[in-house]
Amino acid sequence: MAFMLNLPTMLISEKDLHNEGLFEIGTLPITKHEYNLKSVDWMNSSEFLDPFNEWIGLL
């Protein structure tokens, strides 16, 4: 829905998850980031916060 409304989209997925279909790199103009989602520590890392803040700036 965000893509149809021309809104910036950030996809967060589990690290090493097999990507296919719409979520394959290059299929849609979506920013995709992979993290170890089993731990909440990824939310406080600069690896997440830097792209997240950039994405927020696009809204």
Phi and psi restraints in degrees (range 20) as a CNS / XPLOR table:
assign (resid 1 and name C) (resid 2 and name N)
       (resid 2 and name CA) (resid 2 and name C) 1.0 -61.1 20.0 2
assign (resid 2 and name N) (resid 2 and name CA)
       (resid 2 and name C) (resid 3 and name N) 1.0 -40.7 20.0 2
assign (resid 2 and name C) (resid 3 and name N)
       (resid 3 and name CA) (resid 3 and name C) 1.0 -62.3 20.0 2
assign (resid 3 and name N) (resid 3 and name CA)
       (resid 3 and name C) (resid 4 and name N) 1.0 -41.6 20.0 2
assign (resid 3 and name C) (resid 4 and name N)
       (resid 4 and name CA) (resid 4 and name C) 1.0 -65.8 20.0 2
assign (resid 4 and name N) (resid 4 and name CA)
       (resid 4 and name C) (resid 5 and name N) 1.0 -29.7 20.0 2
assign (resid 4 and name C) (resid 5 and name N)
       (resid 5 and name CA) (resid 5 and name C) 1.0 -90.6 20.0 2
assign (resid 5 and name N) (resid 5 and name CA)
       (resid 5 and name C) (resid 6 and name N) 1.0 6.6 20.0 2
assign (resid 5 and name C) (resid 6 and name N)
       (resid 6 and name CA) (resid 6 and name C) 1.0 60.1 20.0 2
assign (resid 6 and name N) (resid 6 and name CA)
       (resid 6 and name C) (resid 7 and name N) 1.0 37.5 20.0 2
assign (resid 6 and name C) (resid 7 and name N)
       (resid 7 and name CA) (resid 7 and name C) 1.0 -97.3 20.0 2
assign (resid 7 and name N) (resid 7 and name CA)
       (resid 7 and name C) (resid 8 and name N) 1.0 144.6 20.0 2
assign (resid 7 and name C) (resid 8 and name N)
       (resid 8 and name CA) (resid 8 and name C) 1.0 -61.2 20.0 2
assign (resid 8 and name N) (resid 8 and name CA)
       (resid 8 and name C) (resid 9 and name N) 1.0 136.6 20.0 2
assign (resid 8 and name C) (resid 9 and name N)
       (resid 9 and name CA) (resid 9 and name C) 1.0 -123.3 20.0 2
assign (resid 9 and name N) (resid 9 and name CA)
       (resid 9 and name C) (resid 10 and name N) 1.0 131.1 20.0 2
assign (resid 9 and name C) (resid 10 and name N)
       (resid 10 and name CA) (resid 10 and name C) 1.0 -119.5 20.0 2
assign (resid 10 and name N) (resid 10 and name CA)
       (resid 10 and name C) (resid 11 and name N) 1.0 122.8 20.0 2
assign (resid 10 and name C) (resid 11 and name N)
       (resid 11 and name CA) (resid 11 and name C) 1.0 -103.4 20.0 2
assign (resid 11 and name N) (resid 11 and name CA)
       (resid 11 and name C) (resid 12 and name N) 1.0 127.2 20.0 2
assign (resid 11 and name C) (resid 12 and name N)
       (resid 12 and name CA) (resid 12 and name C) 1.0 -112.8 20.0 2
assign (resid 12 and name N) (resid 12 and name CA)
       (resid 12 and name C) (resid 13 and name N) 1.0 126.0 20.0 2
assign (resid 12 and name C) (resid 13 and name N)
       (resid 13 and name CA) (resid 13 and name C) 1.0 -135.9 20.0 2
assign (resid 13 and name N) (resid 13 and name CA)
       (resid 13 and name C) (resid 14 and name N) 1.0 165.2 20.0 2
assign (resid 13 and name C) (resid 14 and name N)
       (resid 14 and name CA) (resid 14 and name C) 1.0 -66.8 20.0 2
assign (resid 14 and name N) (resid 14 and name CA)
       (resid 14 and name C) (resid 15 and name N) 1.0 138.1 20.0 2
assign (resid 14 and name C) (resid 15 and name N)
       (resid 15 and name CA) (resid 15 and name C) 1.0 -59.9 20.0 2
assign (resid 15 and name N) (resid 15 and name CA)
       (resid 15 and name C) (resid 16 and name N) 1.0 140.2 20.0 2
assign (resid 15 and name C) (resid 16 and name N)
       (resid 16 and name CA) (resid 16 and name C) 1.0 69.3 20.0 2
assign (resid 16 and name N) (resid 16 and name CA)
       (resid 16 and name C) (resid 17 and name N) 1.0 15.6 20.0 2
assign (resid 16 and name C) (resid 17 and name N)
       (resid 17 and name CA) (resid 17 and name C) 1.0 -73.6 20.0 2
assign (resid 17 and name N) (resid 17 and name CA)
       (resid 17 and name C) (resid 18 and name N) 1.0 136.2 20.0 2
assign (resid 17 and name C) (resid 18 and name N)
       (resid 18 and name CA) (resid 18 and name C) 1.0 -71.5 20.0 2
assign (resid 18 and name N) (resid 18 and name CA)
       (resid 18 and name C) (resid 19 and name N) 1.0 124.1 20.0 2
assign (resid 18 and name C) (resid 19 and name N)
       (resid 19 and name CA) (resid 19 and name C) 1.0 -104.2 20.0 2
assign (resid 19 and name N) (resid 19 and name CA)
       (resid 19 and name C) (resid 20 and name N) 1.0 130.5 20.0 2
assign (resid 19 and name C) (resid 20 and name N)
       (resid 20 and name CA) (resid 20 and name C) 1.0 -151.8 20.0 2
assign (resid 20 and name N) (resid 20 and name CA)
       (resid 20 and name C) (resid 21 and name N) 1.0 168.7 20.0 2
assign (resid 20 and name C) (resid 21 and name N)
       (resid 21 and name CA) (resid 21 and name C) 1.0 70.6 20.0 2
assign (resid 21 and name N) (resid 21 and name CA)
       (resid 21 and name C) (resid 22 and name N) 1.0 -136.3 20.0 2
assign (resid 21 and name C) (resid 22 and name N)
       (resid 22 and name CA) (resid 22 and name C) 1.0 -63.8 20.0 2
assign (resid 22 and name N) (resid 22 and name CA)
       (resid 22 and name C) (resid 23 and name N) 1.0 -22.3 20.0 2
assign (resid 22 and name C) (resid 23 and name N)
       (resid 23 and name CA) (resid 23 and name C) 1.0 -94.2 20.0 2
assign (resid 23 and name N) (resid 23 and name CA)
       (resid 23 and name C) (resid 24 and name N) 1.0 6.2 20.0 2
assign (resid 23 and name C) (resid 24 and name N)
       (resid 24 and name CA) (resid 24 and name C) 1.0 -68.7 20.0 2
assign (resid 24 and name N) (resid 24 and name CA)
       (resid 24 and name C) (resid 25 and name N) 1.0 142.8 20.0 2
assign (resid 24 and name C) (resid 25 and name N)
       (resid 25 and name CA) (resid 25 and name C) 1.0 -58.3 20.0 2
assign (resid 25 and name N) (resid 25 and name CA)
       (resid 25 and name C) (resid 26 and name N) 1.0 129.0 20.0 2
assign (resid 25 and name C) (resid 26 and name N)
       (resid 26 and name CA) (resid 26 and name C) 1.0 93.4 20.0 2
assign (resid 26 and name N) (resid 26 and name CA)
       (resid 26 and name C) (resid 27 and name N) 1.0 -8.7 20.0 2
assign (resid 26 and name C) (resid 27 and name N)
       (resid 27 and name CA) (resid 27 and name C) 1.0 -71.1 20.0 2
assign (resid 27 and name N) (resid 27 and name CA)
       (resid 27 and name C) (resid 28 and name N) 1.0 -47.8 20.0 2
assign (resid 27 and name C) (resid 28 and name N)
       (resid 28 and name CA) (resid 28 and name C) 1.0 -128.5 20.0 2
assign (resid 28 and name N) (resid 28 and name CA)
       (resid 28 and name C) (resid 29 and name N) 1.0 156.6 20.0 2
assign (resid 28 and name C) (resid 29 and name N)
       (resid 29 and name CA) (resid 29 and name C) 1.0 -77.0 20.0 2
assign (resid 29 and name N) (resid 29 and name CA)
       (resid 29 and name C) (resid 30 and name N) 1.0 70.4 20.0 2
assign (resid 29 and name C) (resid 30 and name N)
       (resid 30 and name CA) (resid 30 and name C) 1.0 -117.6 20.0 2
assign (resid 30 and name N) (resid 30 and name CA)
       (resid 30 and name C) (resid 31 and name N) 1.0 137.0 20.0 2
assign (resid 30 and name C) (resid 31 and name N)
       (resid 31 and name CA) (resid 31 and name C) 1.0 -85.0 20.0 2
assign (resid 31 and name N) (resid 31 and name CA)
       (resid 31 and name C) (resid 32 and name N) 1.0 122.8 20.0 2
assign (resid 31 and name C) (resid 32 and name N)
       (resid 32 and name CA) (resid 32 and name C) 1.0 -119.2 20.0 2
assign (resid 32 and name N) (resid 32 and name CA)
       (resid 32 and name C) (resid 33 and name N) 1.0 132.9 20.0 2
assign (resid 32 and name C) (resid 33 and name N)
       (resid 33 and name CA) (resid 33 and name C) 1.0 -129.9 20.0 2
assign (resid 33 and name N) (resid 33 and name CA)
       (resid 33 and name C) (resid 34 and name N) 1.0 140.4 20.0 2
assign (resid 33 and name C) (resid 34 and name N)
       (resid 34 and name CA) (resid 34 and name C) 1.0 -114.3 20.0 2
assign (resid 34 and name N) (resid 34 and name CA)
       (resid 34 and name C) (resid 35 and name N) 1.0 133.8 20.0 2
assign (resid 34 and name C) (resid 35 and name N)
       (resid 35 and name CA) (resid 35 and name C) 1.0 -139.6 20.0 2
assign (resid 35 and name N) (resid 35 and name CA)
       (resid 35 and name C) (resid 36 and name N) 1.0 163.5 20.0 2
assign (resid 35 and name C) (resid 36 and name N)
       (resid 36 and name CA) (resid 36 and name C) 1.0 -81.6 20.0 2
assign (resid 36 and name N) (resid 36 and name CA)
       (resid 36 and name C) (resid 37 and name N) 1.0 97.4 20.0 2
assign (resid 36 and name C) (resid 37 and name N)
       (resid 37 and name CA) (resid 37 and name C) 1.0 -80.2 20.0 2
assign (resid 37 and name N) (resid 37 and name CA)
       (resid 37 and name C) (resid 38 and name N) 1.0 -2.1 20.0 2
assign (resid 37 and name C) (resid 38 and name N)
       (resid 38 and name CA) (resid 38 and name C) 1.0 -73.5 20.0 2
assign (resid 38 and name N) (resid 38 and name CA)
       (resid 38 and name C) (resid 39 and name N) 1.0 -15.2 20.0 2
assign (resid 38 and name C) (resid 39 and name N)
       (resid 39 and name CA) (resid 39 and name C) 1.0 -122.7 20.0 2
assign (resid 39 and name N) (resid 39 and name CA)
       (resid 39 and name C) (resid 40 and name N) 1.0 146.4 20.0 2
assign (resid 39 and name C) (resid 40 and name N)
       (resid 40 and name CA) (resid 40 and name C) 1.0 -82.9 20.0 2
assign (resid 40 and name N) (resid 40 and name CA)
       (resid 40 and name C) (resid 41 and name N) 1.0 -5.0 20.0 2
assign (resid 40 and name C) (resid 41 and name N)
       (resid 41 and name CA) (resid 41 and name C) 1.0 -61.1 20.0 2
assign (resid 41 and name N) (resid 41 and name CA)
       (resid 41 and name C) (resid 42 and name N) 1.0 -28.2 20.0 2
assign (resid 41 and name C) (resid 42 and name N)
       (resid 42 and name CA) (resid 42 and name C) 1.0 -61.0 20.0 2
assign (resid 42 and name N) (resid 42 and name CA)
       (resid 42 and name C) (resid 43 and name N) 1.0 -28.3 20.0 2
assign (resid 42 and name C) (resid 43 and name N)
       (resid 43 and name CA) (resid 43 and name C) 1.0 -70.7 20.0 2
assign (resid 43 and name N) (resid 43 and name CA)
       (resid 43 and name C) (resid 44 and name N) 1.0 -19.8 20.0 2
assign (resid 43 and name C) (resid 44 and name N)
       (resid 44 and name CA) (resid 44 and name C) 1.0 -102.5 20.0 2
assign (resid 44 and name N) (resid 44 and name CA)
       (resid 44 and name C) (resid 45 and name N) 1.0 2.0 20.0 2
assign (resid 44 and name C) (resid 45 and name N)
       (resid 45 and name CA) (resid 45 and name C) 1.0 -85.2 20.0 2
assign (resid 45 and name N) (resid 45 and name CA)
       (resid 45 and name C) (resid 46 and name N) 1.0 151.4 20.0 2
assign (resid 45 and name C) (resid 46 and name N)
       (resid 46 and name CA) (resid 46 and name C) 1.0 -67.3 20.0 2
assign (resid 46 and name N) (resid 46 and name CA)
       (resid 46 and name C) (resid 47 and name N) 1.0 -25.2 20.0 2
assign (resid 46 and name C) (resid 47 and name N)
       (resid 47 and name CA) (resid 47 and name C) 1.0 -59.6 20.0 2
assign (resid 47 and name N) (resid 47 and name CA)
       (resid 47 and name C) (resid 48 and name N) 1.0 -31.8 20.0 2
assign (resid 47 and name C) (resid 48 and name N)
       (resid 48 and name CA) (resid 48 and name C) 1.0 -93.9 20.0 2
assign (resid 48 and name N) (resid 48 and name CA)
       (resid 48 and name C) (resid 49 and name N) 1.0 -47.2 20.0 2
assign (resid 48 and name C) (resid 49 and name N)
       (resid 49 and name CA) (resid 49 and name C) 1.0 -63.8 20.0 2
assign (resid 49 and name N) (resid 49 and name CA)
       (resid 49 and name C) (resid 50 and name N) 1.0 -37.0 20.0 2
assign (resid 49 and name C) (resid 50 and name N)
       (resid 50 and name CA) (resid 50 and name C) 1.0 -62.2 20.0 2
assign (resid 50 and name N) (resid 50 and name CA)
       (resid 50 and name C) (resid 51 and name N) 1.0 -53.8 20.0 2
assign (resid 50 and name C) (resid 51 and name N)
       (resid 51 and name CA) (resid 51 and name C) 1.0 -67.4 20.0 2
assign (resid 51 and name N) (resid 51 and name CA)
       (resid 51 and name C) (resid 52 and name N) 1.0 -32.2 20.0 2
assign (resid 51 and name C) (resid 52 and name N)
       (resid 52 and name CA) (resid 52 and name C) 1.0 -64.2 20.0 2
assign (resid 52 and name N) (resid 52 and name CA)
       (resid 52 and name C) (resid 53 and name N) 1.0 -45.4 20.0 2
assign (resid 52 and name C) (resid 53 and name N)
       (resid 53 and name CA) (resid 53 and name C) 1.0 -65.1 20.0 2
assign (resid 53 and name N) (resid 53 and name CA)
       (resid 53 and name C) (resid 54 and name N) 1.0 -35.7 20.0 2
assign (resid 53 and name C) (resid 54 and name N)
       (resid 54 and name CA) (resid 54 and name C) 1.0 -64.2 20.0 2
assign (resid 54 and name N) (resid 54 and name CA)
       (resid 54 and name C) (resid 55 and name N) 1.0 -43.0 20.0 2
assign (resid 54 and name C) (resid 55 and name N)
       (resid 55 and name CA) (resid 55 and name C) 1.0 -63.2 20.0 2
assign (resid 55 and name N) (resid 55 and name CA)
       (resid 55 and name C) (resid 56 and name N) 1.0 -42.8 20.0 2
assign (resid 55 and name C) (resid 56 and name N)
       (resid 56 and name CA) (resid 56 and name C) 1.0 -59.4 20.0 2
assign (resid 56 and name N) (resid 56 and name CA)
       (resid 56 and name C) (resid 57 and name N) 1.0 -37.6 20.0 2
assign (resid 56 and name C) (resid 57 and name N)
       (resid 57 and name CA) (resid 57 and name C) 1.0 -64.9 20.0 2
assign (resid 57 and name N) (resid 57 and name CA)
       (resid 57 and name C) (resid 58 and name N) 1.0 -20.2 20.0 2
assign (resid 57 and name C) (resid 58 and name N)
       (resid 58 and name CA) (resid 58 and name C) 1.0 -83.2 20.0 2
assign (resid 58 and name N) (resid 58 and name CA)
       (resid 58 and name C) (resid 59 and name N) 1.0 -15.3 20.0 2
